[in-house]
Amino acid sequence: MIERIGGSPIKPALIVAASFLLGGGLAYTAYDLRAENSTLRAQQATAERMRAQLLEQTELNTRQRLEFETQIGLLQEQLLSSSSRLSSLSSALSEARDRIDPDYTELVEQARQEVAQQTAQEPRSPGGGGLAGFSDPATARIRAAENTPNIYGEYLDSLGVNAAERQAIQDAMVESGAARYQLLGVLLAGNLSAEQAATVFGANGLANGLTDVLSQQQLNDLTLYDLLVRQDTVRQVYGSNLAKTGGAINGITQDQVLDVLVDELFSEQNNLGAIVADDGSMITAYNDQLAAYDRARERLADELNAEQMSQLDRFIESQSSGVDVILEANRDPSGRMAIRNARIGLDNLPQ
């Protein structure tokens, strides 16, 4: 029997209805929570994927940043090395200039007068007479007029002067170049004094002929520009000659060997690659060149294998048989040097 509370009987139908409503509400709430949990789990999974992607991208960015920093460091080292090298070359050029009598015009005129007095005497042929045509004033000037704008055009453009000034400087360079062409045969004949030879063909020979038309800074820039041209020219000549001595040195190794050879040949110890030493002697310059080869060989000894060292020795032996004199070096449209050089045998070097 159903008990009364407060005197009123509790009806069974009401209790059942209340239980039903309470149970339905709890079931709906549980379903709603399950749906919400499912949504949260999906959102959490998405967040985890995004977090993993972010971590992966962060790691990639870090690796790239480290690689960039390494590359920047290498570039900075190369820049510092190049700056140091240019600074050393500038210092060496300044020292070489201090050792030479600056009165270039007087010395050249004196040498020309000596040539005029010896017109019947031909200079000794350096193994083929390749220099004979350069002794003629008209021929020498034509050669200089052709070569000067081709080789030094970029330098002339860098001066930033007007057309008239540029032409005046170019004309002076042509005259100086023609004089050097003519006097080369006189040098090889042994008819230049040590002072004349050092002034005209020493480390500052080109600049010494242009002191009347260029400022000191322009002369310094010209000397450095000419040095780079001569380095490129010798590198091309040596690359060709090195290939003739074998195939063990090639590719990156050949570039490394040429870098060291050119560096030593145009060092201060070798008078920056001039054909005469600072005492005006080609014999001294030749002996300095042999010492440059020895230094290059020593620097490369730990970098080359036995076969490559053997090829390097063959190359050095072939180069040691004489002296290469660059007569002309013109750039073709592709930028490659077209070079005309004369090989001066040891027996033909002036004493």
Kinemage of the C-alpha trace (Angstrom):
@kinemage 1
@onewidth
@group {chain A} dominant
@subgroup {mainchain}
@vectorlist {calphas} color= white
{ca met a 1} P 0.000 0.000 0.000
{ca ile a 2} L 1.186 3.482 -0.925
{ca glu a 3} L 1.867 5.640 2.110
{ca arg a 4} L 0.624 9.135 2.325
{ca ile a 5} L 2.834 12.128 2.918
{ca gly a 6} L 1.131 15.102 4.372
{ca gly a 7} L -2.121 13.283 4.120
{ca ser a 8} L -2.044 13.047 0.280
{ca pro a 9} L -1.339 9.806 -1.510
{ca ile a 10} L 1.647 9.694 -4.111
{ca lys a 11} L 0.443 8.490 -7.360
{ca pro a 12} L 2.526 5.777 -9.089
{ca ala a 13} L 2.079 7.397 -12.517
{ca leu a 14} L 3.703 10.615 -11.376
{ca ile a 15} L 6.718 8.777 -9.956
{ca val a 16} L 7.188 6.878 -13.191
{ca ala a 17} L 6.915 10.060 -15.248
{ca ala a 18} L 9.416 11.838 -13.088
{ca ser a 19} L 11.849 8.935 -13.344
{ca phe a 20} L 11.410 8.869 -17.096
{ca leu a 21} L 12.057 12.577 -17.435
{ca leu a 22} L 15.124 12.408 -15.178
{ca gly a 23} L 16.555 9.428 -17.015
{ca gly a 24} L 15.929 11.032 -20.415
{ca gly a 25} L 17.592 14.241 -19.284
{ca leu a 26} L 20.660 12.370 -18.067
{ca ala a 27} L 20.878 10.404 -21.316
{ca tyr a 28} L 20.645 13.577 -23.386
{ca thr a 29} L 23.306 15.231 -21.254
{ca ala a 30} L 25.622 12.213 -21.622
{ca tyr a 31} L 25.113 12.218 -25.395
{ca asp a 32} L 25.797 15.935 -25.531
{ca leu a 33} L 28.998 15.489 -23.494
{ca arg a 34} L 30.126 12.641 -25.724
{ca ala a 35} L 29.586 14.804 -28.812
{ca glu a 36} L 31.430 17.692 -27.216
{ca asn a 37} L 34.298 15.367 -26.204
{ca ser a 38} L 34.495 14.028 -29.743
{ca thr a 39} L 34.693 17.572 -31.083
{ca leu a 40} L 37.372 18.456 -28.556
{ca arg a 41} L 39.380 15.352 -29.471
{ca ala a 42} L 39.190 16.281 -33.149
{ca gln a 43} L 40.274 19.818 -32.351
{ca gln a 44} L 43.103 18.477 -30.174
{ca ala a 45} L 44.265 16.168 -33.000
{ca thr a 46} L 44.220 19.097 -35.413
{ca ala a 47} L 46.173 21.200 -32.929
{ca glu a 48} L 48.714 18.386 -32.486
{ca arg a 49} L 49.183 18.115 -36.268
{ca met a 50} L 49.605 21.867 -36.547
{ca arg a 51} L 52.052 21.821 -33.631
{ca ala a 52} L 54.069 19.028 -35.293
{ca gln a 53} L 54.098 20.936 -38.580
{ca leu a 54} L 55.158 24.095 -36.770
{ca leu a 55} L 57.984 22.252 -34.998
{ca glu a 56} L 59.117 20.710 -38.290
{ca gln a 57} L 59.064 24.102 -40.020
{ca thr a 58} L 60.917 25.665 -37.083
{ca glu a 59} L 63.614 22.992 -37.290
{ca leu a 60} L 63.894 23.531 -41.062
{ca asn a 61} L 64.154 27.302 -40.592
{ca thr a 62} L 66.827 26.801 -37.938
{ca arg a 63} L 68.860 24.531 -40.225
{ca gln a 64} L 68.534 26.988 -43.104
{ca arg a 65} L 69.498 29.886 -40.838
{ca leu a 66} L 72.603 28.009 -39.680
{ca glu a 67} L 73.484 27.172 -43.276
{ca phe a 68} L 73.017 30.819 -44.312
{ca glu a 69} L 75.138 31.969 -41.387
{ca thr a 70} L 77.860 29.513 -42.415
{ca gln a 71} L 77.728 30.737 -46.013
{ca ile a 72} L 77.812 34.364 -44.856
{ca gly a 73} L 80.807 33.566 -42.679
{ca leu a 74} L 82.636 31.993 -45.621
{ca leu a 75} L 81.820 34.960 -47.843
{ca gln a 76} L 83.041 37.344 -45.160
{ca glu a 77} L 86.290 35.379 -44.868
{ca gln a 78} L 86.736 35.501 -48.651
{ca leu a 79} L 86.014 39.240 -48.656
{ca leu a 80} L 88.522 39.827 -45.865
{ca ser a 81} L 91.093 37.713 -47.697
{ca ser a 82} L 90.530 39.634 -50.942
{ca ser a 83} L 90.681 42.969 -49.118
{ca ser a 84} L 93.876 41.921 -47.357
{ca arg a 85} L 95.370 40.811 -50.661
{ca leu a 86} L 94.503 44.081 -52.378
{ca ser a 87} L 95.895 45.998 -49.424
{ca ser a 88} L 99.122 44.003 -49.595
{ca leu a 89} L 99.376 44.570 -53.335
{ca ser a 90} L 98.790 48.300 -52.900
{ca ser a 91} L 101.510 48.436 -50.259
{ca ala a 92} L 103.887 46.457 -52.435
{ca leu a 93} L 103.182 48.712 -55.415
{ca ser a 94} L 103.831 51.790 -53.301
{ca glu a 95} L 107.148 50.386 -52.106
{ca ala a 96} L 108.134 49.459 -55.652
{ca arg a 97} L 107.237 52.961 -56.843
{ca asp a 98} L 109.477 54.499 -54.176
{ca arg a 99} L 112.439 52.519 -55.479
{ca ile a 100} L 112.143 53.873 -59.034
{ca asp a 101} L 113.223 57.224 -60.475
{ca pro a 102} L 109.924 58.964 -61.359
{ca asp a 103} L 111.376 60.876 -64.325
{ca tyr a 104} L 110.057 58.360 -66.805
{ca thr a 105} L 109.906 60.696 -69.813
{ca glu a 106} L 113.581 61.604 -69.601
{ca leu a 107} L 114.646 57.979 -69.309
{ca val a 108} L 112.462 56.859 -72.218
{ca glu a 109} L 113.751 59.686 -74.402
{ca gln a 110} L 117.321 58.767 -73.526
{ca ala a 111} L 116.644 55.142 -74.457
{ca arg a 112} L 115.045 56.194 -77.750
{ca gln a 113} L 118.122 58.245 -78.610
{ca glu a 114} L 120.299 55.235 -77.958
{ca val a 115} L 118.058 53.183 -80.265
{ca ala a 116} L 118.388 55.824 -82.991
{ca gln a 117} L 122.160 55.633 -82.706
{ca gln a 118} L 122.060 51.855 -83.149
{ca thr a 119} L 119.650 51.510 -86.062
{ca ala a 120} L 122.047 49.220 -87.886
{ca gln a 121} L 122.122 46.815 -84.958
{ca glu a 122} L 119.152 44.454 -84.782
{ca pro a 123} L 118.143 43.154 -81.381
{ca arg a 124} L 118.820 39.523 -80.749
{ca ser a 125} L 115.941 37.331 -81.837
{ca pro a 126} L 114.262 35.628 -78.874
{ca gly a 127} L 113.756 32.341 -80.691
{ca gly a 128} L 111.864 33.333 -83.814
{ca gly a 129} L 112.012 37.073 -84.259
{ca gly a 130} L 108.502 37.643 -82.892
{ca leu a 131} L 109.497 41.049 -81.558
{ca ala a 132} L 111.004 42.460 -84.750
{ca gly a 133} L 107.841 44.254 -85.877
{ca phe a 134} L 107.393 46.006 -82.533
{ca ser a 135} L 110.678 47.907 -82.885
{ca asp a 136} L 109.267 49.958 -85.770
{ca pro a 137} L 107.640 53.142 -84.335
{ca ala a 138} L 104.670 53.116 -86.727
{ca thr a 139} L 103.940 49.435 -86.115
{ca ala a 140} L 104.342 49.839 -82.370
{ca arg a 141} L 101.856 52.706 -82.307
{ca ile a 142} L 99.309 50.793 -84.389
{ca arg a 143} L 99.554 47.844 -82.002
{ca ala a 144} L 99.193 50.095 -78.977
{ca ala a 145} L 96.225 51.938 -80.521
{ca glu a 146} L 94.449 48.616 -81.098
{ca asn a 147} L 95.202 47.082 -77.735
{ca thr a 148} L 94.731 50.010 -75.345
{ca pro a 149} L 90.943 50.520 -75.642
{ca asn a 150} L 90.390 46.760 -75.740
{ca ile a 151} L 92.335 46.011 -72.580
{ca tyr a 152} L 91.872 49.209 -70.595
{ca gly a 153} L 88.433 50.311 -71.786
{ca glu a 154} L 86.768 49.369 -68.498
{ca tyr a 155} L 89.390 51.283 -66.550
{ca leu a 156} L 88.910 54.366 -68.733
{ca asp a 157} L 85.135 54.131 -68.254
{ca ser a 158} L 85.591 53.952 -64.470
{ca leu a 159} L 87.351 57.337 -64.404
{ca gly a 160} L 84.054 59.138 -64.886
{ca val a 161} L 85.592 61.943 -66.968
{ca asn a 162} L 84.114 63.659 -70.028
{ca ala a 163} L 84.761 62.384 -73.548
{ca ala a 164} L 87.576 64.836 -74.285
{ca glu a 165} L 89.453 63.987 -71.082
{ca arg a 166} L 88.941 60.283 -71.664
{ca gln a 167} L 90.364 60.540 -75.180
{ca ala a 168} L 93.367 62.529 -73.922
{ca ile a 169} L 94.136 59.853 -71.311
{ca gln a 170} L 93.693 57.076 -73.869
{ca asp a 171} L 96.039 58.849 -76.312
{ca ala a 172} L 98.650 59.153 -73.566
{ca met a 173} L 98.284 55.442 -72.801
{ca val a 174} L 98.732 54.627 -76.492
{ca glu a 175} L 101.929 56.685 -76.689
{ca ser a 176} L 103.264 55.074 -73.522
{ca gly a 177} L 102.374 51.616 -74.786
{ca ala a 178} L 104.039 52.266 -78.149
{ca ala a 179} L 107.216 53.356 -76.365
{ca arg a 180} L 107.219 50.197 -74.251
{ca tyr a 181} L 106.752 48.063 -77.387
{ca gln a 182} L 109.741 49.702 -79.064
{ca leu a 183} L 111.951 49.467 -75.997
{ca leu a 184} L 111.210 45.795 -75.399
{ca gly a 185} L 113.519 44.784 -78.220
{ca val a 186} L 116.146 47.178 -76.847
{ca leu a 187} L 115.793 45.558 -73.426
{ca leu a 188} L 116.302 42.077 -74.866
{ca ala a 189} L 119.314 43.289 -76.802
{ca gly a 190} L 120.857 44.383 -73.519
{ca asn a 191} L 120.886 48.049 -74.553
{ca leu a 192} L 118.889 49.489 -71.639
{ca ser a 193} L 120.534 50.491 -68.391
{ca ala a 194} L 119.279 48.891 -65.184
{ca glu a 195} L 117.606 52.185 -64.243
{ca gln a 196} L 115.846 52.468 -67.602
{ca ala a 197} L 114.725 48.834 -67.510
{ca ala a 198} L 113.325 49.119 -63.981
{ca thr a 199} L 111.482 52.353 -64.829
{ca val a 200} L 109.923 51.157 -68.086
{ca phe a 201} L 109.384 47.439 -67.383
{ca gly a 202} L 109.287 47.219 -63.597
{ca ala a 203} L 106.244 46.769 -61.369
{ca asn a 204} L 105.154 50.379 -62.003
{ca gly a 205} L 106.285 50.623 -65.623
{ca leu a 206} L 102.816 51.378 -66.996
{ca ala a 207} L 102.000 54.025 -64.383
{ca asn a 208} L 105.415 55.694 -64.713
{ca gly a 209} L 104.547 56.753 -68.255
{ca leu a 210} L 101.279 58.430 -67.260
{ca thr a 211} L 102.151 60.624 -64.285
{ca asp a 212} L 101.418 63.775 -66.306
{ca val a 213} L 97.807 62.855 -67.084
{ca leu a 214} L 96.582 60.822 -64.087
{ca ser a 215} L 96.286 61.602 -60.394
{ca gln a 216} L 98.076 59.443 -57.847
{ca gln a 217} L 94.855 57.595 -57.000
{ca gln a 218} L 94.126 57.016 -60.697
{ca leu a 219} L 97.663 55.700 -61.135
{ca asn a 220} L 97.189 53.319 -58.198
{ca asp a 221} L 93.893 52.098 -59.648
{ca leu a 222} L 95.472 51.629 -63.072
{ca thr a 223} L 98.355 49.618 -61.645
{ca leu a 224} L 95.979 47.325 -59.769
{ca tyr a 225} L 93.768 46.979 -62.844
{ca asp a 226} L 96.792 46.116 -64.994
{ca leu a 227} L 97.941 43.611 -62.384
{ca leu a 228} L 94.592 41.804 -62.520
{ca val a 229} L 94.724 41.749 -66.326
{ca arg a 230} L 98.224 40.278 -66.276
{ca gln a 231} L 97.184 37.691 -63.693
{ca asp a 232} L 94.239 36.589 -65.855
{ca thr a 233} L 96.505 36.420 -68.900
{ca val a 234} L 99.197 34.342 -67.212
{ca arg a 235} L 96.547 32.088 -65.693
{ca gln a 236} L 95.221 31.325 -69.178
{ca val a 237} L 98.709 30.726 -70.603
{ca tyr a 238} L 99.672 28.505 -67.680
{ca gly a 239} L 96.394 26.603 -67.827
{ca ser a 240} L 97.099 25.717 -71.439
{ca asn a 241} L 100.725 24.788 -70.724
{ca leu a 242} L 99.778 22.742 -67.665
{ca ala a 243} L 97.341 20.666 -69.720
{ca lys a 244} L 100.172 19.795 -72.118
{ca thr a 245} L 102.139 18.092 -69.339
{ca gly a 246} L 99.501 15.503 -68.408
{ca gly a 247} L 95.945 14.905 -67.259
{ca ala a 248} L 96.325 14.172 -63.545
{ca ile a 249} L 95.733 17.813 -62.632
{ca asn a 250} L 92.257 18.828 -63.781
{ca gly a 251} L 88.996 20.366 -62.658
{ca ile a 252} L 88.992 21.872 -59.189
{ca thr a 253} L 92.552 20.668 -58.599
{ca gln a 254} L 93.762 22.558 -61.668
{ca asp a 255} L 92.058 25.727 -60.415
{ca gln a 256} L 93.771 25.279 -57.053
{ca val a 257} L 97.191 24.768 -58.663
{ca leu a 258} L 96.764 27.814 -60.903
{ca asp a 259} L 95.610 29.923 -57.934
{ca val a 260} L 98.807 29.109 -56.029
{ca leu a 261} L 101.090 29.566 -59.052
{ca val a 262} L 99.597 32.946 -59.956
{ca asp a 263} L 99.662 34.058 -56.320
{ca glu a 264} L 103.402 33.326 -56.042
{ca leu a 265} L 104.328 34.653 -59.490
{ca phe a 266} L 102.681 37.993 -58.741
{ca ser a 267} L 103.898 38.236 -55.161
{ca glu a 268} L 106.046 41.040 -53.826
{ca gln a 269} L 109.025 38.656 -53.730
{ca asn a 270} L 108.653 38.269 -57.496
{ca asn a 271} L 108.268 42.032 -58.123
{ca leu a 272} L 104.563 41.577 -58.877
{ca gly a 273} L 105.278 39.537 -62.009
{ca ala a 274} L 107.301 42.206 -63.846
{ca ile a 275} L 109.708 40.936 -66.530
{ca val a 276} L 112.588 42.669 -64.736
{ca ala a 277} L 113.406 42.588 -61.028
{ca asp a 278} L 113.590 45.747 -58.950
{ca asp a 279} L 117.268 45.971 -59.938
{ca gly a 280} L 116.271 46.152 -63.625
{ca ser a 281} L 117.661 42.694 -64.466
{ca met a 282} L 115.838 39.970 -66.384
{ca ile a 283} L 118.292 37.421 -64.988
{ca thr a 284} L 117.345 38.384 -61.436
{ca ala a 285} L 113.692 38.251 -62.414
{ca tyr a 286} L 114.204 34.745 -63.826
{ca asn a 287} L 115.847 33.553 -60.593
{ca asp a 288} L 113.012 35.134 -58.588
{ca gln a 289} L 110.577 33.226 -60.790
{ca leu a 290} L 112.328 29.927 -59.972
{ca ala a 291} L 111.992 30.768 -56.280
{ca ala a 292} L 108.274 31.462 -56.846
{ca tyr a 293} L 107.870 28.000 -58.390
{ca asp a 294} L 109.604 26.463 -55.363
{ca arg a 295} L 107.243 28.258 -52.981
{ca ala a 296} L 104.220 27.169 -55.023
{ca arg a 297} L 105.427 23.559 -55.046
{ca glu a 298} L 105.920 23.620 -51.285
{ca arg a 299} L 102.414 24.995 -50.730
{ca leu a 300} L 100.881 22.314 -52.945
{ca ala a 301} L 102.903 19.351 -51.641
{ca asp a 302} L 100.258 18.297 -49.100
{ca glu a 303} L 97.350 18.913 -51.471
{ca leu a 304} L 98.381 16.788 -54.473
{ca asn a 305} L 98.920 13.066 -54.861
{ca ala a 306} L 102.099 11.563 -56.317
{ca glu a 307} L 100.845 11.557 -59.912
{ca gln a 308} L 99.697 15.177 -59.677
{ca met a 309} L 102.993 16.266 -58.124
{ca ser a 310} L 104.819 14.559 -60.966
{ca gln a 311} L 102.797 16.548 -63.500
{ca leu a 312} L 103.425 19.766 -61.580
{ca asp a 313} L 107.175 19.055 -61.640
{ca arg a 314} L 107.056 18.516 -65.415
{ca phe a 315} L 105.213 21.819 -65.816
{ca ile a 316} L 107.697 23.717 -63.647
{ca glu a 317} L 110.604 22.175 -65.545
{ca ser a 318} L 109.129 23.238 -68.883
{ca gln a 319} L 108.470 26.778 -67.636
{ca ser a 320} L 111.965 27.039 -66.182
{ca ser a 321} L 113.539 26.770 -69.627
{ca gly a 322} L 112.860 30.445 -70.356
{ca val a 323} L 110.649 33.479 -69.794
{ca asp a 324} L 107.230 34.197 -71.288
{ca val a 325} L 106.765 37.797 -72.462
{ca ile a 326} L 103.146 38.773 -73.120
{ca leu a 327} L 103.077 40.933 -76.250
{ca glu a 328} L 99.333 41.322 -76.716
{ca ala a 329} L 96.251 40.281 -74.772
{ca asn a 330} L 92.840 41.153 -76.196
{ca arg a 331} L 89.433 40.022 -74.991
{ca asp a 332} L 87.102 38.438 -77.520
{ca pro a 333} L 83.303 38.989 -77.337
{ca ser a 334} L 82.969 36.062 -74.905
{ca gly a 335} L 85.455 37.674 -72.522
{ca arg a 336} L 88.249 35.185 -73.170
{ca met a 337} L 91.761 36.482 -73.714
{ca ala a 338} L 93.366 36.196 -77.152
{ca ile a 339} L 97.039 36.174 -76.237
{ca arg a 340} L 100.217 36.655 -78.227
{ca asn a 341} L 103.340 35.869 -76.263
{ca ala a 342} L 107.014 35.302 -76.995
{ca arg a 343} L 109.142 32.658 -75.335
{ca ile a 344} L 112.567 34.047 -74.427
{ca gly a 345} L 115.167 31.290 -74.005
{ca leu a 346} L 117.745 31.502 -71.245
{ca asp a 347} L 120.544 32.106 -73.761
{ca asn a 348} L 118.697 35.190 -75.042
{ca leu a 349} L 118.195 36.860 -71.674
{ca pro a 350} L 120.302 40.045 -71.471
{ca gln a 351} L 123.212 39.877 -69.065
